[in-house]
Amino acid sequence: KQDEKKGTLREFKKGDIFFNYGCLPRTWEDPTFIHPDAEGCRGDNDPLDVCDIGLKVIQPGDVRPVKVLGILCMIDEGEADWKVVVIDAEDAWAPLLNDIDDVAKLLPGTLEAIREWFRTYKIPDGKPPNVFGLDEKFMDKKYAIDIIKECNHAWKELITGEKERELASQDEGVKELVRKLSKSNLLDLAPEEAAPTPMYANDQCDDEAPCF
């Protein structure tokens, strides 16, 4: 399903993205949580975004196993909007790329181009450039995996109703967001428990490569 905003299909006026753009299912950037590295910003209320730098163009809706390489902390209109950098596990470059430094070394300019695309893509809509946390640095695989696990835990709290039960101290706007989401299509992003399907997540389950 194509993303919508205020009832209208979202399109990028800036033009095509040069990488595959998707999300990690079973993750949620909790709008009640402020990550210490996110410039005081709350989560953006969405699944984690994924930038796949593989050579193959992935079709909308396709489910792919990937290797996590790193992550960028974007601040989008006052919200933390993490961008996970990955490579398709079956891509020709996959055996050579194991961490974010490998991307910088073997594919020079790729990370800078990703950051500049996200910095400027809303300018054609009349909005200011986006900014980034962590001194605009792409963090390494270990840091990225920690963020993924954190957002997977938040997703579990959301769909079980635990998050809704913890909302007494939050303002009404945040409470309403969580109430809507706990009954919404975030559940549709979760494969059946009996046959979990990784989607833009590594296909090996260990401490460094969680599967959802």
C-alpha positions, 0 to 999 in steps of 0.5 A: 500500500502506498503511503498517504498523508492527509488522505493523499498519496505521497509522492516525492517531488524531488524525484526518484530515490537512487536506493531501495526504500522500505521498512522493518516490520515489527518495529515502531519508533515510539512517540512517547520515547526520547532517545538520548542521541535524538536531539530531544526528539520523540519517535516518529510513530512509524516503523523503522525506515530502511535504505537498501543500497543493493544493485537490484531494484526491488519492487514495491511490496517485495520482502527481502532478507538483508544485512544491517550495515549502519544507521543515520539519525534524521530529525524530520519536523521535530521527530526522530526518524532513523534510517537503517542502511542495509544491503540485500543479502543476495546482492553481489556486494553483500559478501564485501559489506559487513559494517558502515566503514566498508560502505565508505571504503568500497562505495565512496560517496554513497553515504553522503548521497543518502544523507543529502537526499534526505536533507533536501527532499522536502525542499520542493514542498516549501519546507526547510532542509532536514537536520541530523543528530550525532553530528550527521554521522552514520553509526555502525552496525552494532549501534544500528542493531541496538536501535532495531532491538529497541524499536522491536521491543516498542512494537511488542509493547504496542500490539500487546496493549502494554504501551496503552496501559502506561500512558497516564503521564503522556499528553492527550495527543500522544495518547490518541496516537497510541490508541489508534495504532494499537488497533491499526495497520501496524498489526498488518505488518506482522507476519503470522507467529507460526511462519515469521517472514523477515522483511528488510531484516537479516535472515540469521537470528543471533545477537548481531542480526535479529529476525522479526 
